[in-house]
Amino acid sequence: MAGPVTAAGRGPIRCRWRPRRDGPSDARPAPARRAAPRATARGSSSSPPLLHAAFNSLIAAASAAAIAVVLATPMAYVMARQRTLLARAASGWVVVSQAFPFVLVIIPLFLVLKNLRLIDSVPGLVMVYVVWALPFALWMLVGYVRAVPAELEEAAALDGAGRLRTLVSVTAPLLAPGIVATGLFAFVTAWNEFFFALVLLKSPEKQTLPVVLTHFIGTEGVADLGPLAAAAFLATLPSLAVFALVQRRITGGMLAGAVKS
């Protein structure tokens, strides 16, 4: 219904009456913003405690460093003292092996460990760490062996000592700073390693500390920064403690391998 309405001193005013709609409005409410899920290693049932993960990392890193140093010391001695074709080939293998990325070797390593039934086991992870740390340990120890004067070994040979006795009684004590430095670098490398542990370990109770730290990141990439920062700080304490304990030997080992005669 519409009609003219007049007012004093004004022209006609037209108005229109519209019926009220009782139906729902066309405007739709904005959807509620869903909070991103947060994951914590402490509260998740699929992740081990941090101390247990740190213990797994300690066992794997210490075992790998010890085995790598024990295997690399006599090999480095032979490579440094023997000028044969085999020693040169081994030196070339050390250099070439450092150029291979992790992704290129993970499939062969996975197949080998699967045939040996060492998948999802700490000994299998230790084997991988030893293979990966051995070229670097050889490269470091060869420089330390060459820094030891050959005259000392010749004097031991004149006294009737064989190669093995010379290595154990004469060369090894002089290589102690280099051995400690090499073992420490191998330990830190294995302690911080993430990719091999992520692929080879599936059971939560066998996971290492770097893998467990990723549990503080939610499914949408939102990190629980407080616990993550605290756990990451605790993860650096063992390396700092070991560095503080063997600082003098590390310095001596670096200086011993810096100059080659």
Secondary structure as UniProt FT lines:
FT   STRAND          2..7
FT   TURN            8..9
FT   STRAND          10..16
FT   TURN            41..43
FT   TURN            45..46
FT   HELIX           50..81
FT   HELIX           85..97
FT   TURN            98..99
FT   HELIX           102..115
FT   TURN            116..117
FT   TURN            119..120
FT   HELIX           122..147
FT   HELIX           150..158
FT   TURN            159..160
FT   HELIX           163..166
FT   HELIX           167..171
FT   HELIX           172..174
FT   HELIX           176..192
FT   HELIX           195..200
FT   HELIX           204..206
FT   HELIX           209..213
FT   HELIX           214..216
FT   TURN            219..220
FT   HELIX           225..245
FT   HELIX           247..256
FT   TURN            257..258
//
